[in-house]
Each structure stands twice: as structure tokens, then as C-alpha cells.
Amino acid sequence: MTQYSKKDFLVITGASSGIGAATAEIFLQHHFTVVNLSRRVSTHKGVLTLTTDLAQNGFEHILKPRLMPYLEKADRIVLVHNAATLEKDSVSQIQPDPFRKILEINVVAPAILNQMLIPLMKPGSSILYVGSTLSEKAVPRAFSYVTSKHATIGMMRATCQDLLDTGIHTACVCPGFTDTPMLRSQLNHDESVLEQIKSGNGHHRLVDPKEIAQTIYFAATQPVLNDAIIHANLGQRQQ
Ligand SMILES: NC(=O)c1ccc[n+]([C@@H]2O[C@H](COP(=O)([O-])OP(=O)(O)OC[C@H]3O[C@@H](n4cnc5c(N)ncnc54)[C@H](OP(=O)(O)O)[C@@H]3O)[C@@H](O)[C@H]2O)c1
């Protein structure tokens, strides 16, 4: 089994909350140095946050000189595209600017970060995308999110093809309903809706963010999973 050290880096977006915070924790336990990119600072002492707004045009010009000095001597780099935003919108009501903002965070920022980090990534490195159940199906009133999460799978597949022969692998982890602030705020903290959601899988509960974090860690460290789409949703009932 590969042993990791402080010279192995996790660069993750959105580790100030939810799945990202749990993922940072797991990589710290495996001795990685963890760098988080988000607007809020991670409350975990071991995590270095470089505050970044991924929706800001040109964020990479501010980030690059701050991030590069940490990564120049990295052995392996795991890049996890986790940050995302979710709005309730629909095909007939979508407004260009909010739609652009969602695509900036969920689609364009991962592409920019890939370009920044791939030149520094040695064999054994990996790029993990966090998709969603909505990467492969749609529900009403989630137009921009569904669109962006379908693009996530496309980005992962294209990343795989472009990086063949580099020793860098990629995969997309698609969580189901996971108990995070994003989910709870989307449901307006309505416990009755949460109960309905829980009955939508055979285990009658939400996914724990730590379960997604462990899945991301496993996929990030297993090259055999190159190009994999990994459903992590407790088995959703087919309606
Ligand atoms: N929870 C679920 O049920 C579920 C299901 C399927 C997929 N997912 C996916 O899982 C991932 C994590 O979601 P979560 O549920 O853990 O949500 P969360 O708790 O709301 O966390 C979202 C993270 O994204 C970051 N973020 C949002 N906008 C940003 C911006 N403009 N710049 C930088 N960072 C930004 C936030 O950081 P700041 O606010 O500090 O910037 C936060 O750390 C997302 O890709 C989501 O689509 C979640």
C-alpha cells in the first residue's frame, strides 16, 4: 500500500463546508498537506485556506502566485473539484447572468485549475470531480445545476483521454442526498421533506459526508478507477 507524506498535496475546492470539509479531514489523516480554495476559511487547524472566489473573473491570476510556491516540491498532487453552487431555476426562466455564474463555479473553474496544476502533477497524481446523481438524470427546477453536473462527467471523460500516458488518473464521484448545508438549505430545513428523501433509498437515511470523503480518497489513490463514474447514493429507488 502506498504511504503518503506531507510532500503529497490535496488541493480541494470548497473544503470550508460539507463534503469538502470531510474530504480534507480524511486526507489529513493520511498525512497529505491540504490546501483549500473557498471564500470562507476552513475551521480545521491542519488545512491551509487560500481564500478564493471561483466565480470571480480572473481569480487564477490572484491565486497562482499564492499557490505555486507550495506545490513546486510536491511529490503527488490530488486535485478535487468539489465546490459547486445550486439554484432553483428552469429552462423557461433561466437568466443569463446567474446561469453564467453557476457555470463559472461548477465548470469553468475546474478547467482553469486543471490547466494551472497539470504541469506540476507527477505520475501517481489524480484529478477527482464531484458530480451528482443529477450528472446522469434531471429533475424539474434545477436547470443550471443539472446542466453543469452533466458537464462534470464530460470534463472527467475528456480529462481522462487527454491525460492518457501521463500517469495521472481521474474519476467522478456522484453523491446522492448527503447531509450537508447545501442540501438542508435547498430544502429550507424542512424535516418532512428530509424524511421523504430518506425513504428514497433502501437504507432510509441520508449519505454521511464522511462516506463521500472516503469514496473520494479511495478513487484518488486507485489508478485502476481511471475514467470511472462512481455512484455513492445508498441505492436510490427507481420511481
Ligand atoms: N449535499 C448533497 O446532497 C450533494 C448531492 C450531490 C452532489 N453534491 C455535490 O457535492 C459537492 C459539495 O457540496 P456540499 O453538499 O458539501 O455543499 P456545501 O456544504 O454547501 O459546500 C459547498 C462548498 O462550495 C464552496 N463554494 C461555493 N461557491 C464558491 C465560490 N464562488 N468560490 C469558492 N468556493 C465556493 C463553498 O465554500 P465558500 O462558501 O466558503 O466559498 C463550500 O465549501 C458539490 O459539488 C455538490 O454539487 C452534493
The ligand as an ORCA input file, in Angstrom:
! r2SCAN-3c Opt
* xyz 0 1
  N     -25.189     17.510     -0.442
  C     -25.713     16.784     -1.406
  O     -26.779     16.173     -1.237
  C     -24.992     16.638     -2.722
  C     -25.528     15.735     -3.664
  C     -24.891     15.581     -4.882
  C     -23.751     16.310     -5.160
  N     -23.245     17.180     -4.247
  C     -22.039     17.918     -4.622
  O     -21.097     17.836     -3.578
  C     -20.240     18.985     -3.623
  C     -20.145     19.613     -2.251
  O     -21.427     20.031     -1.854
  P     -21.901     20.115     -0.338
  O     -23.205     19.457     -0.267
  O     -20.789     19.715      0.555
  O     -22.201     21.691     -0.247
  P     -21.809     22.815      0.826
  O     -21.745     22.266      2.198
  O     -22.746     23.949      0.520
  O     -20.352     23.217      0.349
  C     -20.149     23.861     -0.886
  C     -18.721     24.353     -0.920
  O     -18.534     25.036     -2.179
  C     -17.844     26.248     -1.919
  N     -18.183     27.285     -2.876
  C     -19.421     27.656     -3.289
  N     -19.325     28.745     -4.081
  C     -17.997     29.062     -4.164
  C     -17.268     30.090     -4.809
  N     -17.873     31.042     -5.517
  N     -15.914     30.102     -4.676
  C     -15.292     29.170     -3.920
  N     -15.925     28.168     -3.284
  C     -17.264     28.137     -3.402
  C     -18.312     26.666     -0.527
  O     -17.305     27.452      0.086
  P     -17.489     29.004      0.475
  O     -18.942     29.251      0.703
  O     -16.624     29.145      1.687
  O     -16.942     29.757     -0.705
  C     -18.429     25.326      0.196
  O     -17.215     24.990      0.822
  C     -20.838     19.893     -4.696
  O     -20.155     19.698     -5.911
  C     -22.259     19.403     -4.831
  O     -22.809     19.675     -6.094
  C     -23.847     17.364     -3.040
*
